[in-house]
Structures are given as structure tokens and as C-alpha cells.
């Protein structure tokens, strides 16, 4: 038995999408590595996967963030 229990970060009233359980949760119920958020409403949390996909596509399509040869980096070649 552990002497100290790890607390999850976050506050009640914040909404998260748990990647492990594939559900919306209020407050921090699962460990941070397994959740997306916080979101202000459960509806926003329910769309977390779609939001992440849209942001990834936006990033991939932004030529200023990538080299023309496909290697990652910013516009200055870093």
C-alpha cells in the first residue's frame, strides 16, 4: 500500500475527454497522460478528438511551419 496517493491535476467543473475510457469526465478522474482538456463544457470535451485532428491538419497544411522537403521545423529552418 502506498503511503502517498498521487492527486490528479485539475478542478471540478472542468471537462476532459479520457482517451483510455473513451468518455467525457468532469474534473480530473484519470491521469493526465490519458486525457484531453480541460474544456469548459461537456459538449466541447466530447469533440476533443475532432478538435485535435483539425488542429493537426491545420498544422500539417501550414507551409510556414514546415520545410518544403517535409522535415519538421519552423520557417527559419529550426
HUJO-V71325 format. One record per residue. RES is the residue in one letter. PSI is psi in degrees with one decimal (none if undefined). OMEGA is omega in radians with two decimals (999 if undefined). BURIAL is + if it has 9 or more other C-alpha atoms within 8 Angstrom, else -. Layout:
BEGIN
res:RES psi:PSI omega:OMEGA burial:BURIAL
res:RES psi:PSI omega:OMEGA burial:BURIAL
END
This chain:
BEGIN
res:X psi:133.9 omega:-3.12 burial:-
res:X psi:143.0 omega:3.10 burial:-
res:X psi:-34.4 omega:-3.12 burial:-
res:X psi:131.3 omega:3.10 burial:-
res:X psi:130.5 omega:3.09 burial:-
res:X psi:133.9 omega:3.07 burial:-
res:X psi:143.8 omega:3.05 burial:-
res:X psi:149.5 omega:-3.13 burial:+
res:X psi:150.7 omega:3.10 burial:-
res:X psi:176.7 omega:-3.10 burial:-
res:X psi:148.2 omega:2.99 burial:-
res:X psi:147.2 omega:-3.07 burial:-
res:X psi:-11.7 omega:3.01 burial:-
res:X psi:145.7 omega:-3.08 burial:+
res:X psi:140.6 omega:-3.10 burial:+
res:X psi:157.3 omega:2.97 burial:+
res:X psi:119.8 omega:-3.14 burial:+
res:X psi:119.9 omega:3.14 burial:+
res:X psi:-30.5 omega:-3.13 burial:+
res:X psi:-46.8 omega:-3.09 burial:-
res:X psi:-8.4 omega:3.13 burial:-
res:X psi:53.1 omega:3.13 burial:-
res:X psi:162.1 omega:3.08 burial:-
res:X psi:136.7 omega:-3.14 burial:+
res:X psi:141.6 omega:3.06 burial:+
res:X psi:133.3 omega:-3.13 burial:+
res:X psi:174.6 omega:-3.12 burial:+
res:X psi:104.2 omega:3.11 burial:+
res:X psi:-32.8 omega:-3.14 burial:-
res:X psi:165.0 omega:-3.12 burial:-
res:X psi:151.9 omega:-3.02 burial:-
res:X psi:-34.3 omega:-3.12 burial:+
res:X psi:-17.4 omega:-3.08 burial:-
res:X psi:13.4 omega:-3.09 burial:+
res:X psi:154.4 omega:3.05 burial:+
res:X psi:140.4 omega:3.12 burial:+
res:X psi:-173.4 omega:0.29 burial:+
res:X psi:155.6 omega:3.06 burial:+
res:X psi:158.0 omega:-3.09 burial:+
res:X psi:-20.4 omega:3.14 burial:+
res:X psi:157.2 omega:3.08 burial:-
res:X psi:-29.7 omega:3.13 burial:+
res:X psi:-40.8 omega:3.08 burial:-
res:X psi:-42.4 omega:3.13 burial:+
res:X psi:-36.3 omega:3.13 burial:+
res:X psi:-26.0 omega:3.12 burial:+
res:X psi:16.4 omega:-3.05 burial:-
res:X psi:-42.3 omega:-3.13 burial:+
res:X psi:-45.7 omega:3.12 burial:-
res:X psi:-39.7 omega:3.11 burial:-
res:X psi:-44.6 omega:3.14 burial:-
res:X psi:-41.7 omega:3.12 burial:-
res:X psi:-42.4 omega:3.13 burial:-
res:X psi:-40.9 omega:3.11 burial:-
res:X psi:-38.8 omega:3.10 burial:-
res:X psi:-43.0 omega:3.12 burial:-
res:X psi:-42.0 omega:3.11 burial:-
res:X psi:-42.7 omega:3.12 burial:-
res:X psi:-45.8 omega:-3.12 burial:-
res:X psi:-34.0 omega:-3.09 burial:-
res:X psi:-6.1 omega:-3.11 burial:-
res:X psi:101.6 omega:-3.09 burial:-
res:X psi:-28.1 omega:-3.13 burial:-
res:X psi:-20.9 omega:-3.11 burial:-
res:X psi:-9.5 omega:-3.06 burial:+
res:X psi:150.9 omega:3.02 burial:+
res:X psi:156.4 omega:3.12 burial:+
res:X psi:-26.0 omega:-3.12 burial:-
res:X psi:3.4 omega:3.06 burial:-
res:X psi:-5.3 omega:3.10 burial:-
res:X psi:143.4 omega:-3.13 burial:-
res:X psi:157.1 omega:3.10 burial:-
res:X psi:174.4 omega:3.12 burial:+
res:X psi:-174.1 omega:-3.04 burial:+
res:X psi:-23.0 omega:3.12 burial:+
res:X psi:4.5 omega:3.08 burial:-
res:X psi:18.0 omega:3.13 burial:-
res:X psi:none omega:999 burial:-
END
